[in-house]
Amino acid sequence: TTLFRSVGVGLLWRWSVYRLQPDNYLLSLISTFGAFDQIAAGCLLFFASRWVIQKKLLTIRQAALLTLLGGGVMSGVIWRTSLYSAADRVWGPTVLALGVFIFLLGGLHFRIEETFWSRVVCMPGQLSYGMYMLHSGTLLLSRPLLTAANPWVAFAVFFSVLLSVSMLCFYGYEKPLNRWIRNRFVPT
């Protein structure tokens, strides 16, 4: 129930900002309270996918339909809403999170053979948390290189450095630590 309440908190926060400061984009979407519903949707997906897979509630055909439906919901939100519309900023993120939830709930039922290209496609998801955590420090440390450069060159340099640092952290720290924790604390 706490996760469902968190969805309500996200919606309520963005609605309150809409009513009190409709032009405040940052307060509406970038603040932590404005993202509670999306974070809760990710947590709910974890529990729901485990339950659905464990109980074998979906056939592959139903999973494919869910994936298509979720993709349709996401596309609709992306193409039919505007960040410039204060009203769209109230409901858009929640509906987008719902679309992602449905898409992934269906998509998690598919087994994809591990190939070079599947690893390339999955890499952003594996590195995203590290990139999130390290981007400000990387930007600060690489700033002398970036200020004199053309904006496109500066972005390419920044992204390359950030990607490299994130890969080092993921493969040199996160994966080994995760493996150690699982071997030490998770019964087999």
Steps between C-alpha positions, in 0.01 A plus 500: 500500500794735562602478137147583384498797738829614347331511161240728658773719654662554160172595340399718794835680499482582128134603530587731793781658301260536207249683721752720686786555251395367159810638325745331737626213288785409735286481812243293315712234331858514622432495874506168685134525598406544136666168416358286783239341276758394243732356766204315654404362157850352466472336842151370421632358173760299692235338719239463226741340251623249756142411592378474138800293390489274807126431458538469119207735448596613150550311178761626255220638282350693795847626594548623143164678512595665831828612350322653201239664722767649727692623195181661372433675831860626513485621139171675564640688798823589323330623182182653646625689807716806537740605774377853432149405611466521878196267490694238301778515760249389765378175345760430228774351719259263676348375175848466348608295805188285456592443134856403593361269772271322252770484231757347736250267668437345160857529377656329801339175382721477195834323512751666274811314395814671626695633207732793444207717389278403794782601735536833316125565528497410873810702586321835557275337758796347679696825501213743559525510880875551488458772240238665719724486807821605323385760247537807721852408616602408146363830371683693770833327437477517121375859491838652401497279190141584417477878531727581206350243264213514255181390686468181293864409553465584871198271527679217319803537729285518814289202399805293408670575831178432693441173315858388566486586871160331534627184327803490730276533805248246375746228401765576762282575801124444462506152341769354728333645811160373389646153438673502842177603678298231323758231577527608861139581597262333254438132565514277194 
